Amino acid sequence: MDTLTYKTISANKATVDKQWVLVDAEGETLGRFASKVAKILRGKYKPSFTPHVDCGDNVVVINAEKINLTGNKWATKTYVRHTGYPGGQRFQTASEALAKNPISIVERSVKGMLPKNRLGAAIFRNLKVYEGTKHGQEAQKPTVINLNDLK
């Protein structure tokens, strides 16, 4: 085949092949785990990756309450939010956030690694995070993958 006749193929919404993937967060370090999940959501592990298209897989994360943080981050890492009122800035440590809602820790870290635009919001909707091993996506038959096998 002549090398001058190669065509660059760009994926679009109709040609994307989306799969359902199950990932276990037990014993994983939060940042490393979130970056790999974000890459799967974005579709960067696929040869048909296109930056301006939602071509990633749907990811189901289980055991969100068993995520790890290294060092002294359980006490020193703070999550900041604002109520919208004057003086309404609220702080929460990582251990307090884990006790209140462990799903939000994983969701916040993954969301921070996605694009900050409409495409990032659409990609984030493909993430489902659950406490424990029970999840609501049995009908989709997600394939279990080990994040340590990915680079």
C-alpha positions as CSV (number, residue, x, y, z in Angstrom):
1,M,0.0,0.0,0.0
2,D,1.2,3.5,-0.8
3,T,2.0,5.4,2.3
4,L,0.6,8.6,0.8
5,T,-2.9,7.2,0.8
6,Y,-3.3,6.7,4.5
7,K,-6.3,8.5,6.0
8,T,-6.5,9.8,9.5
9,I,-9.7,8.4,11.0
10,S,-11.5,10.6,13.4
11,A,-14.1,9.0,15.7
12,N,-17.5,10.6,16.2
13,K,-20.6,9.8,18.3
14,A,-21.9,7.2,15.9
15,T,-18.6,5.3,15.4
16,V,-17.5,5.1,19.0
17,D,-17.4,1.7,20.7
18,K,-18.3,2.2,24.4
19,Q,-17.9,-0.6,26.9
20,W,-18.8,-1.0,30.6
21,V,-15.8,-1.5,32.9
22,L,-15.7,-2.5,36.6
23,V,-12.8,-1.2,38.7
24,D,-12.2,-2.1,42.4
25,A,-10.8,0.8,44.5
26,E,-9.8,-1.4,47.5
27,G,-6.2,-0.6,48.6
28,E,-5.6,1.8,45.7
29,T,-3.9,5.2,46.2
30,L,-6.4,7.9,45.4
31,G,-4.5,10.1,42.9
32,R,-3.0,7.2,40.9
33,F,-6.3,5.5,40.8
34,A,-8.2,8.6,39.8
35,S,-5.8,9.4,36.9
36,K,-6.2,5.9,35.4
37,V,-10.0,6.0,35.8
38,A,-10.0,9.5,34.1
39,K,-7.9,8.1,31.2
40,I,-10.3,5.2,30.7
41,L,-13.3,7.6,30.9
42,R,-11.6,9.9,28.3
43,G,-10.8,7.0,26.0
44,K,-7.0,7.5,25.9
45,Y,-6.3,3.8,26.1
46,K,-8.1,3.2,22.8
47,P,-6.4,3.5,19.4
48,S,-9.5,5.4,18.1
49,F,-9.0,8.3,20.7
50,T,-10.3,11.6,19.4
51,P,-9.8,14.6,21.7
52,H,-13.1,16.4,20.9
53,V,-15.4,13.3,21.2
54,D,-16.6,11.3,24.2
55,C,-15.0,8.1,23.1
56,G,-14.2,6.6,26.5
57,D,-15.8,3.7,28.4
58,N,-18.4,3.8,31.1
59,V,-16.6,3.1,34.4
60,V,-18.2,1.5,37.6
61,V,-16.0,2.0,40.7
62,I,-16.8,-0.2,43.7
63,N,-15.4,-0.1,47.3
64,A,-14.9,3.6,47.3
65,E,-14.7,3.6,51.1
66,K,-11.5,1.5,51.0
67,I,-9.4,4.0,49.1
68,N,-5.9,5.0,50.5
69,L,-4.1,8.3,50.9
70,T,-0.4,8.4,51.4
71,G,1.5,10.2,54.2
72,N,-0.5,12.4,56.6
73,K,-3.1,13.4,54.0
74,W,-6.0,12.0,56.0
75,A,-5.5,14.8,58.5
76,T,-3.9,17.6,56.4
77,K,-5.8,17.4,53.0
78,T,-8.7,19.8,53.1
79,Y,-11.7,20.0,50.8
80,V,-13.1,23.6,50.4
81,R,-16.6,24.5,49.5
82,H,-18.6,27.7,49.7
83,T,-22.3,28.1,50.8
84,G,-22.8,31.2,48.7
85,Y,-23.3,33.5,51.7
86,P,-20.7,36.0,53.0
87,G,-18.2,34.2,55.2
88,G,-19.6,30.9,54.0
89,Q,-16.4,29.1,53.2
90,R,-16.4,25.6,54.7
91,F,-13.4,23.2,55.2
92,Q,-13.4,19.5,55.6
93,T,-10.5,17.1,56.1
94,A,-10.2,14.0,54.0
95,S,-11.0,11.7,57.0
96,E,-14.2,13.8,57.7
97,A,-15.1,13.5,54.0
98,L,-14.6,9.8,54.0
99,A,-16.8,9.4,57.1
100,K,-19.6,11.6,55.6
101,N,-19.5,10.5,51.9
102,P,-16.7,8.3,50.6
103,I,-18.1,8.4,47.1
104,S,-17.5,12.2,46.8
105,I,-13.7,11.7,47.4
106,V,-13.3,9.5,44.4
107,E,-15.7,11.6,42.3
108,R,-13.9,14.9,43.1
109,S,-10.5,13.5,42.3
110,V,-11.6,12.0,39.0
111,K,-13.6,15.1,38.0
112,G,-10.5,17.3,38.6
113,M,-8.6,15.3,36.0
114,L,-11.2,15.7,33.3
115,P,-11.5,18.7,30.9
116,K,-13.2,21.8,32.4
117,N,-15.8,22.2,29.6
118,R,-19.0,20.7,28.3
119,L,-17.1,17.6,27.1
120,G,-15.7,17.0,30.5
121,A,-19.2,17.2,32.1
122,A,-20.5,14.7,29.5
123,I,-17.6,12.4,30.2
124,F,-18.1,12.6,34.0
125,R,-21.6,11.3,33.6
126,N,-20.1,8.0,32.5
127,L,-18.7,7.4,36.0
128,K,-20.6,5.5,38.6
129,V,-19.1,5.2,42.1
130,Y,-20.4,2.9,44.8
131,E,-19.7,2.0,48.4
132,G,-19.2,-1.7,48.9
133,T,-19.3,-4.4,46.2
134,K,-22.9,-4.0,45.2
135,H,-23.6,-1.8,42.2
136,G,-26.6,-1.0,40.0
137,Q,-25.0,-1.9,36.6
138,E,-25.3,-5.7,36.6
139,A,-27.5,-5.5,33.5
140,Q,-24.7,-3.9,31.5
141,K,-22.3,-6.8,32.4
142,P,-19.2,-4.7,33.0
143,T,-15.8,-6.4,32.4
144,V,-13.5,-6.4,35.4
145,I,-10.2,-4.8,34.8
146,N,-7.0,-4.5,36.9
147,L,-5.7,-0.9,36.8
148,N,-2.1,-2.2,37.6
149,D,-2.0,-3.8,34.1
150,L,-2.5,-0.3,32.5
151,K,0.3,2.2,32.1
